Amino acid sequence: MGAYFHGEHRDQAAAEKAVAPSAGAAAKHAAGPDPGGVFSIDRVNAALVGTHFYGKLHHFAVIDSTNAQALVDAQAGAAAGQVYLADEQTAGRGRGGHSWHSEPERGLYVTVLVKPPLRSNRALQLSMLAGLAAAEAILQVTGLRIDLRWPNDLVTAGRPARKLGGILTEAASTPSGALRHAAIGIGINLNQQEFPPELQGNATSLRLETGREVSREALAIALLLTLHTELKRLASSPPVATSSTGIFERFARASSWASGKAVRVEEDGGYTGVTAGLTAEGLLRVRCHDGTERTVRHGGVREL
């Protein structure tokens, strides 16, 4: 069963008039494990006063998929801002139909339900802003600077890049092409000290990278606060990817994979080349060794 705060929390109206705390302030309490060794949804909720997420947290000990639950609730008319956190997922999934290894209480598994003013063909922005938010939250909580692998992976900086987490955005649109709602799922490996054989060498955790236990609670707070900031920026920014505040431009600056990276691409039969920036739609351009340029549409990008 899931413990949750009802969206119509009695202090909701007053809370949303308050000034939201900064993720940096929340991260000051991030050292070591969760207080008392217990993840507290009450403490997470209290840290979100003044955000769109306050009073809308749903916490599950075990669930098949936080994204799946968010999409079910969205179809039933749930308001934007719902947050779904799980200690364990039994059917977590990633981009391209891949499964997601969700070891109990060792990672952060969270989905937010959003309804931004976007056309459905601009939904890639949501995965990218989630990546930017996650990278900032991880930096604030652990001091570790990570890299962003287009379009949705959180990886270690340097070679070889090992996966720390991933993002899966699933959306529904109206007949006119407007985005009806989207579930942004984020999974981050926090305190795993080993992985299944098929993941060893490719996956890692924040604990393995920093040598310290990481508080799920602190990272959840920091992540939701940075997501709140990113979503507010999205709502107030001009819908032009190349503007100074554009998500695609900011992602390209934050990611070493966006330009100048020798890669192998798994789609369209597979090919190799060097990344050459993002298109106006946020897709990855690759300059192939034969001089042609191709556009990556579905991920599957790996470093040579």
C-alpha beads as a LAMMPS data file, in Angstrom:
LAMMPS data file: protein, C-alpha beads

304 atoms
303 bonds

1 atom types
1 bond types

-500.0 500.0 xlo xhi
-500.0 500.0 ylo yhi
-500.0 500.0 zlo zhi

Masses

1 110.0

Atoms # bond

1 1 1 0.000 0.000 0.000
2 1 1 1.078 3.557 -0.533
3 1 1 1.120 6.262 2.086
4 1 1 0.299 9.663 0.683
5 1 1 -0.756 13.230 1.342
6 1 1 -4.032 14.196 -0.321
7 1 1 -3.739 16.885 -2.966
8 1 1 -6.328 18.929 -1.074
9 1 1 -4.061 19.327 1.933
10 1 1 -5.726 21.804 4.282
11 1 1 -2.651 24.057 4.341
12 1 1 -2.094 23.863 0.589
13 1 1 -3.308 27.348 -0.346
14 1 1 -1.244 29.041 2.313
15 1 1 1.764 26.870 1.596
16 1 1 1.885 27.758 -2.081
17 1 1 2.094 31.436 -1.173
18 1 1 5.236 30.785 0.833
19 1 1 8.726 31.069 -0.599
20 1 1 10.107 27.657 -1.500
21 1 1 13.401 26.712 0.176
22 1 1 16.415 26.254 -2.043
23 1 1 17.802 22.860 -2.930
24 1 1 21.119 24.075 -1.576
25 1 1 19.563 24.659 1.818
26 1 1 18.052 21.177 1.792
27 1 1 21.378 19.656 0.843
28 1 1 22.980 20.994 4.043
29 1 1 21.241 18.136 5.839
30 1 1 22.483 15.525 3.385
31 1 1 25.485 14.044 5.142
32 1 1 25.235 10.320 5.841
33 1 1 22.165 8.104 5.866
34 1 1 18.555 9.136 6.386
35 1 1 17.909 10.462 9.928
36 1 1 17.311 7.497 12.207
37 1 1 17.931 5.215 9.237
38 1 1 14.339 5.718 8.074
39 1 1 13.084 7.468 4.940
40 1 1 10.425 9.951 6.102
41 1 1 7.820 11.113 3.604
42 1 1 6.710 13.678 6.206
43 1 1 10.135 15.338 6.229
44 1 1 10.268 15.338 2.443
45 1 1 6.828 16.935 2.232
46 1 1 7.724 19.572 4.832
47 1 1 10.747 20.595 2.754
48 1 1 8.523 21.213 -0.278
49 1 1 6.378 23.981 1.207
50 1 1 5.892 26.621 -1.465
51 1 1 6.277 24.211 -4.375
52 1 1 3.691 22.672 -6.657
53 1 1 4.548 19.284 -5.124
54 1 1 3.650 20.071 -1.513
55 1 1 0.883 17.853 -0.155
56 1 1 0.894 15.611 -3.243
57 1 1 3.392 12.937 -2.279
58 1 1 2.550 9.228 -2.653
59 1 1 4.978 6.798 -1.003
60 1 1 4.947 3.060 -1.725
61 1 1 6.981 0.369 -0.026
62 1 1 6.598 -1.788 -3.156
63 1 1 4.994 -0.933 -6.496
64 1 1 5.266 -2.297 -9.995
65 1 1 6.189 1.073 -11.540
66 1 1 5.852 4.641 -10.330
67 1 1 5.389 5.792 -13.929
68 1 1 2.561 3.322 -14.448
69 1 1 0.772 4.560 -11.333
70 1 1 1.181 8.189 -12.372
71 1 1 -0.302 7.484 -15.799
72 1 1 -3.271 5.635 -14.300
73 1 1 -3.953 8.555 -11.976
74 1 1 -3.555 11.059 -14.815
75 1 1 -6.185 9.223 -16.859
76 1 1 -8.466 9.402 -13.807
77 1 1 -8.066 13.187 -13.661
78 1 1 -5.283 13.657 -11.104
79 1 1 -3.963 17.198 -10.833
80 1 1 -0.458 18.115 -11.929
81 1 1 2.254 18.008 -9.286
82 1 1 1.631 14.491 -7.960
83 1 1 4.849 12.779 -6.823
84 1 1 5.235 9.009 -6.605
85 1 1 8.152 7.592 -4.601
86 1 1 8.870 3.907 -4.082
87 1 1 11.254 1.941 -1.899
88 1 1 11.166 -0.835 -4.491
89 1 1 9.798 -1.327 -8.010
90 1 1 9.018 -4.798 -9.291
91 1 1 8.540 -3.742 -12.916
92 1 1 10.584 -0.581 -13.257
93 1 1 11.315 0.297 -16.845
94 1 1 13.571 2.531 -18.861
95 1 1 13.643 4.054 -22.313
96 1 1 13.223 1.701 -25.248
97 1 1 11.454 -0.980 -23.233
98 1 1 14.485 -1.813 -21.090
99 1 1 13.879 -2.945 -17.514
100 1 1 15.250 -0.958 -14.574
101 1 1 16.984 -2.714 -11.667
102 1 1 15.324 -1.282 -8.515
103 1 1 17.041 -2.775 -5.480
104 1 1 14.909 -2.209 -2.331
105 1 1 15.772 0.997 -0.464
106 1 1 19.093 1.368 -2.296
107 1 1 17.993 3.820 -4.963
108 1 1 15.736 6.787 -5.500
109 1 1 12.742 5.823 -7.633
110 1 1 10.434 8.766 -8.271
111 1 1 7.910 9.973 -10.834
112 1 1 6.301 13.395 -11.105
113 1 1 3.079 14.058 -12.991
114 1 1 3.210 17.296 -14.987
115 1 1 0.977 19.161 -17.405
116 1 1 3.198 21.858 -18.943
117 1 1 2.080 24.127 -21.804
118 1 1 3.928 22.187 -24.511
119 1 1 3.200 20.631 -27.854
120 1 1 3.658 16.870 -27.703
121 1 1 6.549 17.074 -30.178
122 1 1 8.469 19.145 -27.615
123 1 1 8.189 16.543 -24.826
124 1 1 11.910 15.739 -25.139
125 1 1 12.476 18.946 -23.179
126 1 1 11.009 17.244 -20.113
127 1 1 13.595 14.460 -20.078
128 1 1 16.366 16.982 -20.577
129 1 1 15.215 19.347 -17.826
130 1 1 14.893 16.337 -15.518
131 1 1 18.493 15.426 -16.315
132 1 1 19.637 18.956 -15.540
133 1 1 17.697 18.909 -12.271
134 1 1 19.093 15.517 -11.274
135 1 1 22.678 16.559 -12.012
136 1 1 22.275 19.692 -9.901
137 1 1 20.653 17.781 -7.030
138 1 1 23.415 15.161 -7.027
139 1 1 26.068 17.896 -6.989
140 1 1 24.410 19.654 -4.062
141 1 1 23.936 16.509 -1.996
142 1 1 27.165 14.626 -2.735
143 1 1 29.559 17.126 -4.332
144 1 1 29.876 14.793 -7.331
145 1 1 29.707 16.282 -10.820
146 1 1 28.090 13.864 -13.235
147 1 1 27.622 13.834 -16.996
148 1 1 24.448 13.633 -19.081
149 1 1 24.360 11.138 -21.937
150 1 1 21.825 12.147 -24.578
151 1 1 18.963 11.971 -24.156
152 1 1 18.160 10.526 -20.746
153 1 1 21.071 8.913 -18.905
154 1 1 22.903 10.070 -15.791
155 1 1 26.482 8.828 -16.079
156 1 1 29.847 9.336 -14.471
157 1 1 32.170 11.908 -15.958
158 1 1 35.300 10.637 -17.703
159 1 1 36.039 7.248 -19.217
160 1 1 34.535 4.781 -19.022
161 1 1 31.128 6.332 -18.448
162 1 1 29.127 4.228 -16.003
163 1 1 25.413 4.655 -15.555
164 1 1 24.186 6.213 -12.307
165 1 1 20.578 6.660 -13.308
166 1 1 18.069 7.236 -16.038
167 1 1 14.964 9.138 -16.986
168 1 1 11.819 7.903 -18.692
169 1 1 9.187 10.415 -19.791
170 1 1 5.857 9.010 -20.932
171 1 1 3.256 11.426 -22.267
172 1 1 -0.260 11.639 -23.662
173 1 1 -1.465 14.273 -26.100
174 1 1 -4.738 15.808 -27.208
175 1 1 -6.121 15.344 -30.744
176 1 1 -4.745 18.796 -31.578
177 1 1 -1.211 17.769 -30.617
178 1 1 -0.971 19.566 -27.270
179 1 1 0.597 17.712 -24.371
180 1 1 -2.178 16.457 -22.098
181 1 1 0.067 15.152 -19.322
182 1 1 3.451 13.548 -18.812
183 1 1 4.967 11.231 -16.234
184 1 1 8.654 11.990 -15.680
185 1 1 10.271 8.965 -14.066
186 1 1 13.738 9.262 -12.541
187 1 1 15.772 6.382 -11.126
188 1 1 19.098 7.021 -9.413
189 1 1 21.453 4.417 -7.959
190 1 1 22.310 5.631 -4.467
191 1 1 23.711 3.002 -2.117
192 1 1 24.128 -0.163 -4.159
193 1 1 27.499 -1.775 -3.487
194 1 1 27.156 -4.438 -6.176
195 1 1 25.032 -5.104 -9.244
196 1 1 23.754 -8.176 -11.082
197 1 1 26.384 -9.745 -13.368
198 1 1 24.759 -8.367 -16.521
199 1 1 25.111 -4.800 -15.185
200 1 1 28.598 -4.983 -13.727
201 1 1 31.013 -2.763 -15.589
202 1 1 28.223 -0.574 -16.948
203 1 1 26.405 0.535 -13.790
204 1 1 27.547 2.253 -10.623
205 1 1 26.075 4.078 -7.645
206 1 1 26.679 7.346 -5.865
207 1 1 28.018 5.394 -2.897
208 1 1 30.540 3.541 -5.050
209 1 1 31.628 6.806 -6.667
210 1 1 31.887 8.887 -3.475
211 1 1 32.708 6.245 -0.878
212 1 1 29.871 7.508 1.337
213 1 1 26.302 6.470 2.061
214 1 1 23.818 8.871 0.467
215 1 1 20.557 9.934 2.090
216 1 1 17.535 9.031 -0.057
217 1 1 15.577 11.646 1.812
218 1 1 18.038 14.452 1.160
219 1 1 18.392 13.599 -2.517
220 1 1 14.609 13.334 -2.949
221 1 1 14.209 16.807 -1.449
222 1 1 16.984 18.326 -3.540
223 1 1 15.695 16.673 -6.720
224 1 1 12.115 17.826 -6.244
225 1 1 13.220 21.367 -5.452
226 1 1 15.419 21.564 -8.544
227 1 1 12.625 20.043 -10.641
228 1 1 10.253 22.690 -9.289
229 1 1 12.701 25.381 -10.406
230 1 1 13.174 23.821 -13.852
231 1 1 9.433 23.447 -14.448
232 1 1 8.823 27.072 -13.429
233 1 1 11.551 28.147 -15.849
234 1 1 9.982 26.074 -18.603
235 1 1 6.579 27.658 -18.057
236 1 1 8.021 31.171 -18.204
237 1 1 10.560 30.736 -21.034
238 1 1 9.930 31.431 -24.726
239 1 1 9.366 28.168 -26.627
240 1 1 12.563 28.528 -28.626
241 1 1 15.230 25.897 -28.152
242 1 1 18.063 28.243 -29.126
243 1 1 17.162 31.043 -26.733
244 1 1 19.622 31.828 -23.940
245 1 1 17.341 30.069 -21.465
246 1 1 16.550 27.158 -23.802
247 1 1 16.673 23.691 -22.296
248 1 1 18.435 22.211 -25.316
249 1 1 21.205 24.786 -25.167
250 1 1 21.669 24.284 -21.434
251 1 1 21.697 20.518 -21.866
252 1 1 24.353 20.824 -24.577
253 1 1 26.537 22.895 -22.243
254 1 1 26.128 20.384 -19.410
255 1 1 26.743 17.251 -21.489
256 1 1 30.096 16.149 -22.890
257 1 1 28.108 13.822 -25.157
258 1 1 26.406 16.594 -27.132
259 1 1 29.420 17.594 -29.214
260 1 1 32.849 16.233 -30.043
261 1 1 32.277 12.719 -28.664
262 1 1 33.210 9.686 -30.765
263 1 1 30.215 7.380 -30.516
264 1 1 28.521 4.274 -31.768
265 1 1 24.778 4.582 -32.450
266 1 1 22.661 1.449 -32.259
267 1 1 19.653 2.555 -34.332
268 1 1 19.241 2.198 -38.127
269 1 1 21.492 -0.820 -38.272
270 1 1 24.254 0.882 -36.294
271 1 1 26.845 3.465 -37.291
272 1 1 29.728 5.464 -35.836
273 1 1 30.787 9.091 -35.898
274 1 1 31.374 12.185 -33.799
275 1 1 28.555 14.067 -32.094
276 1 1 27.938 17.509 -33.585
277 1 1 25.412 19.256 -31.343
278 1 1 21.640 19.208 -31.116
279 1 1 19.008 20.066 -33.691
280 1 1 16.322 22.675 -33.061
281 1 1 14.135 19.797 -31.832
282 1 1 16.788 18.598 -29.371
283 1 1 17.808 15.529 -31.387
284 1 1 21.470 14.528 -31.487
285 1 1 23.492 15.163 -34.646
286 1 1 26.314 12.794 -35.537
287 1 1 28.898 13.503 -38.216
288 1 1 29.777 10.140 -39.709
289 1 1 33.229 9.154 -40.888
290 1 1 32.108 9.236 -44.517
291 1 1 31.318 12.956 -44.174
292 1 1 27.543 12.565 -43.933
293 1 1 25.517 13.792 -40.991
294 1 1 22.808 11.742 -39.321
295 1 1 20.229 12.535 -36.661
296 1 1 19.762 10.205 -33.692
297 1 1 16.112 9.884 -32.740
298 1 1 15.812 7.081 -30.236
299 1 1 18.953 6.913 -28.103
300 1 1 21.315 3.959 -27.934
301 1 1 24.437 6.136 -28.021
302 1 1 27.667 4.659 -26.641
303 1 1 31.217 5.997 -26.508
304 1 1 33.883 4.534 -28.731

Bonds

1 1 1 2
2 1 2 3
3 1 3 4
4 1 4 5
5 1 5 6
6 1 6 7
7 1 7 8
8 1 8 9
9 1 9 10
10 1 10 11
11 1 11 12
12 1 12 13
13 1 13 14
14 1 14 15
15 1 15 16
16 1 16 17
17 1 17 18
18 1 18 19
19 1 19 20
20 1 20 21
21 1 21 22
22 1 22 23
23 1 23 24
24 1 24 25
25 1 25 26
26 1 26 27
27 1 27 28
28 1 28 29
29 1 29 30
30 1 30 31
31 1 31 32
32 1 32 33
33 1 33 34
34 1 34 35
35 1 35 36
36 1 36 37
37 1 37 38
38 1 38 39
39 1 39 40
40 1 40 41
41 1 41 42
42 1 42 43
43 1 43 44
44 1 44 45
45 1 45 46
46 1 46 47
47 1 47 48
48 1 48 49
49 1 49 50
50 1 50 51
51 1 51 52
52 1 52 53
53 1 53 54
54 1 54 55
55 1 55 56
56 1 56 57
57 1 57 58
58 1 58 59
59 1 59 60
60 1 60 61
61 1 61 62
62 1 62 63
63 1 63 64
64 1 64 65
65 1 65 66
66 1 66 67
67 1 67 68
68 1 68 69
69 1 69 70
70 1 70 71
71 1 71 72
72 1 72 73
73 1 73 74
74 1 74 75
75 1 75 76
76 1 76 77
77 1 77 78
78 1 78 79
79 1 79 80
80 1 80 81
81 1 81 82
82 1 82 83
83 1 83 84
84 1 84 85
85 1 85 86
86 1 86 87
87 1 87 88
88 1 88 89
89 1 89 90
90 1 90 91
91 1 91 92
92 1 92 93
93 1 93 94
94 1 94 95
95 1 95 96
96 1 96 97
97 1 97 98
98 1 98 99
99 1 99 100
100 1 100 101
101 1 101 102
102 1 102 103
103 1 103 104
104 1 104 105
105 1 105 106
106 1 106 107
107 1 107 108
108 1 108 109
109 1 109 110
110 1 110 111
111 1 111 112
112 1 112 113
113 1 113 114
114 1 114 115
115 1 115 116
116 1 116 117
117 1 117 118
118 1 118 119
119 1 119 120
120 1 120 121
121 1 121 122
122 1 122 123
123 1 123 124
124 1 124 125
125 1 125 126
126 1 126 127
127 1 127 128
128 1 128 129
129 1 129 130
130 1 130 131
131 1 131 132
132 1 132 133
133 1 133 134
134 1 134 135
135 1 135 136
136 1 136 137
137 1 137 138
138 1 138 139
139 1 139 140
140 1 140 141
141 1 141 142
142 1 142 143
143 1 143 144
144 1 144 145
145 1 145 146
146 1 146 147
147 1 147 148
148 1 148 149
149 1 149 150
150 1 150 151
151 1 151 152
152 1 152 153
153 1 153 154
154 1 154 155
155 1 155 156
156 1 156 157
157 1 157 158
158 1 158 159
159 1 159 160
160 1 160 161
161 1 161 162
162 1 162 163
163 1 163 164
164 1 164 165
165 1 165 166
166 1 166 167
167 1 167 168
168 1 168 169
169 1 169 170
170 1 170 171
171 1 171 172
172 1 172 173
173 1 173 174
174 1 174 175
175 1 175 176
176 1 176 177
177 1 177 178
178 1 178 179
179 1 179 180
180 1 180 181
181 1 181 182
182 1 182 183
183 1 183 184
184 1 184 185
185 1 185 186
186 1 186 187
187 1 187 188
188 1 188 189
189 1 189 190
190 1 190 191
191 1 191 192
192 1 192 193
193 1 193 194
194 1 194 195
195 1 195 196
196 1 196 197
197 1 197 198
198 1 198 199
199 1 199 200
200 1 200 201
201 1 201 202
202 1 202 203
203 1 203 204
204 1 204 205
205 1 205 206
206 1 206 207
207 1 207 208
208 1 208 209
209 1 209 210
210 1 210 211
211 1 211 212
212 1 212 213
213 1 213 214
214 1 214 215
215 1 215 216
216 1 216 217
217 1 217 218
218 1 218 219
219 1 219 220
220 1 220 221
221 1 221 222
222 1 222 223
223 1 223 224
224 1 224 225
225 1 225 226
226 1 226 227
227 1 227 228
228 1 228 229
229 1 229 230
230 1 230 231
231 1 231 232
232 1 232 233
233 1 233 234
234 1 234 235
235 1 235 236
236 1 236 237
237 1 237 238
238 1 238 239
239 1 239 240
240 1 240 241
241 1 241 242
242 1 242 243
243 1 243 244
244 1 244 245
245 1 245 246
246 1 246 247
247 1 247 248
248 1 248 249
249 1 249 250
250 1 250 251
251 1 251 252
252 1 252 253
253 1 253 254
254 1 254 255
255 1 255 256
256 1 256 257
257 1 257 258
258 1 258 259
259 1 259 260
260 1 260 261
261 1 261 262
262 1 262 263
263 1 263 264
264 1 264 265
265 1 265 266
266 1 266 267
267 1 267 268
268 1 268 269
269 1 269 270
270 1 270 271
271 1 271 272
272 1 272 273
273 1 273 274
274 1 274 275
275 1 275 276
276 1 276 277
277 1 277 278
278 1 278 279
279 1 279 280
280 1 280 281
281 1 281 282
282 1 282 283
283 1 283 284
284 1 284 285
285 1 285 286
286 1 286 287
287 1 287 288
288 1 288 289
289 1 289 290
290 1 290 291
291 1 291 292
292 1 292 293
293 1 293 294
294 1 294 295
295 1 295 296
296 1 296 297
297 1 297 298
298 1 298 299
299 1 299 300
300 1 300 301
301 1 301 302
302 1 302 303
303 1 303 304
